[in-house]
Amino acid sequence: MEEIKYDTLFIGFVSMVSFHNFVKSILLYCSGRDKSLSFLKIIFNISSFICSITSLLFFMIINLSCEMYMRVNYKVDMWINIVLLVTRAAFNVSLITYH
């Protein structure tokens, strides 16, 4: 469980850095310096920000699912939660992969 928390902390840090760079690139674009280079920076920074936010949401869903799994004591509920966890993880991986 600790590894997931460190991953979410790192992804949160990456999202803050990419958002900062996105705002800085917009300000450089508006100032008129190197418009084509600033425009490319804006595109790359917004894509990095969106990617880190989706990764953060993915890790939060897995973390929540793992905590729900730990709270279940019944054998039948355990298998139901395992199937739901694997299904949700598969949908999230396919969503991240194909977008």
Number of C-alpha atoms within 10 A of each C-alpha: 8 6 8 13 13 11 15 20 13 14 21 17 13 18 23 15 14 21 18 14 18 22 14 16 21 16 13 18 18 12 10 10 11 11 15 11 12 20 15 11 19 22 12 14 22 17 14 17 22 14 16 21 18 16 20 20 14 18 19 16 16 18 16 12 18 15 12 13 17 11 9 13 9 8 9 10 12 16 13 11 18 15 12 13 19 13 12 16 17 12 12 19 13 11 12 13 8 7 6
